[in-house]
């Protein structure tokens, strides 16, 4: 019995010892507990083991569109794409999907919040798998500074109306540019932003003059000369319970060179066919809350003027064509004189948004733009003359949106656009060669519509 008691006591001691060691091993395998960093920004989560607040966002969107024969909505969503008396080769009905995703990371520091933001987007219409991601935004914010690609400092996005993805309304703009920006707030809602932005946005171009001002004969052509200065852009803004207002301005340096077919300066004026000219742009806008008509209702209006800086209002035709290039001074090439004039444009865009209920809303609006490019190619039959290129375009639209649950919206959007070339290039009653039929009407209107389903996350 004594031997049995000794054996039982030894077994118990061994079991207790083994259990203790097992418990020690379990405790040793656990990682040291990291201090908890708490995010106080709504919608953000903490990345474990870091001081970073993080959020993933974006949306899935499907667009169904239809248009009259003259308006190629998918490739030219702005009203200036309407072809007078023309027939596009694109589908008049179609659909496409859009996927957008963004990543927002923020950290509180002694210098204020440090932020990194990236947004990518892909379109696809008729392939099994397609629509590779394109970069929309990629920037860093440090205190009052912003570095990277994001909305141009010139823009006033608050005044941009609500409408479907298939369209870009006349007089609206969505430039995203690489830049360095500084923003200073002064209290009472006032702030000022100043930036230097990449001058090569949309690759500004020169359009050639014709007739007496014609450029040297082919195969010479005009290209961008090297630019040694970025665009300078600034805005002053005020926000209040009543709404907001903004004034913006920009200056750009247009530099071009006439080259031969081989891309070099043509003989005998080697390296001398260059010219430069400053362009500028201005914007003024107002967003006014109208609580008398309903909670969340507002009226917005925005006007822009560009002179040799068409990229700041590029959704009204001609892309970023900034200057008219004519015959250079061949007698004294150093004098230059190749830039005859600048392309000017002005536009105005107004809209009103009304909330019928917490789930139903509507936006109606209209935009108008006028473009003038003096002494450009206008009529190939007018050998000794050059005419101005002039165009007016306007657009009227209205839509209704239903948001049955948060972040999910169904929208029906109807637009009417109209272009008028004001008899541009007329020589003997013949319309300019901007369309295949030189006897076509010089003005035309067309309807288009879209049904959009969008879920934000």
ABEGO torsion letter per residue (X at the ends): XAAAAAAAAAAAAAAAAAAAAAAAAAAAABBBBBBBBBBABBGBBBBBGBABBBBBBEBBBBBBBBBBAABBAAABABAAABBBGBBBABBABBBBBBBBBBBBBBBBBAAEBBBBBBBBBBBBAABABBGBBBBABBBBBBEABBBEBBBBAABBAAABBBBBAABBBBGBBABBBBBBBBBBBAEGGBBBBBBBBBAABGGBBBBBBBEAABBBBOABBBBBBBBABBBBBBBBBBBBAAEBBBBBBBBBBBBBBBBBAAGBBBOABBGABBBBBBBBBBBBBBBBBBAAAEBGBBBBBBBBBBBGBAAABAAAEGEABABBBBBBBAABAAAEGABABBBBBBBBBBBBBBBABAABBBBBBBBBBBBBBBGBBABAABAABBBBBBBBBBBBBBBBBBBABBGBBBBBBBBBBBBBAGGBGBBGGBBBAABABAABBABBBBBBBBBBBBBBX
